[in-house]
Amino acid sequence: RARARTRQMAQVEEVHRFTSHFSTSRQETRQVEHRKNESNEMKGVAMIHATPLPRKHCAGRGQAGLGKGTRTSAGAIVSAASAAPSFVPDMEKRKTMNKLLAATVAAPSIAVLGPYLYALAPKKDASAGSGIVARNAIGSEVTSEGWLADHKAGDHSLVQGLKGDPTYLIVQEDNALQNYGINAICTHLGCVVPWNAAENKFKCPCHGSQYDPEGTVVRGPAPLPLALAHVEVGEDDKVSLLEWKEEDFRSGEKPWWA
């Protein structure tokens, strides 16, 4: 019985040793397989970083892989997308494109607005150099014959002059137009100064400034004389006004308005 018991215990110990050895082998096998899987995943991530793809391809593959259960790291997908190259034009190309865009917009704008600007621009009389043809109260061009037929000697009447300013045409005693016109804008605060025929001078109704028949200040607060403009009659009898740039004959000084 003692021998039989000894043999039975030896068999039990052998079974325990075999079972323990088998369990240890299975654990080692699982650890080796786990290490292999981790190594393969790290290699896959390294390949993704080494060969960046366009964003749309990375996004497509990432979504497809996730949908099929592929073990792809989210960090790897983000890194691959951020590493994808993007096209950014340089500054010279941007400037060139901006110029082309500006030219594309400007050309039709000029074509549309050009005729309107030309129609609104003051008309100039070619026969009178760079002058502007004077216009009466209803906007008609002034002719010498027509003006003198309605305005007698000593008359001071307004026409539309340079820059649209009201300007006095003066009829001399010999029934001819004076060779200069007088701007009616007061040099104090810009009121239109009327001609007072009874007192033979210009009198501003705003603040009491007064000017003699030539536009020189005789009473303040106006600080300067009225501006002058040349008056010329062209070959077509149209009356034109031209800028006065030379010395002011009334003061002997340079014109303040030039």
Buried (B, 14 or more C-beta within 10 A) or exposed (E): EEEEEEEEEEEEEEEEEEEEEEEEEEEEEEEEEEEEEEEEBEEBBEEBEEEBBEBEEBBEBBEEEEEEEEEBBEEBBEBBBEBBEEEEEEEEEEEEEEEEEEEEEEEEEEEEEEEEEEEEEEEBBEBBEEBBBBBBEEEEBBBBEBBBEEBEEEBBBBBBBBEEBBBBBBBEEEEEBBEBBBBBBBBBEEBBBBBEEEEEBBBBEEEEBBBBBBBBBEEEBBEBBBBBBBBBBBEEBBBBBBBBEEEBEBEEEEBEBE
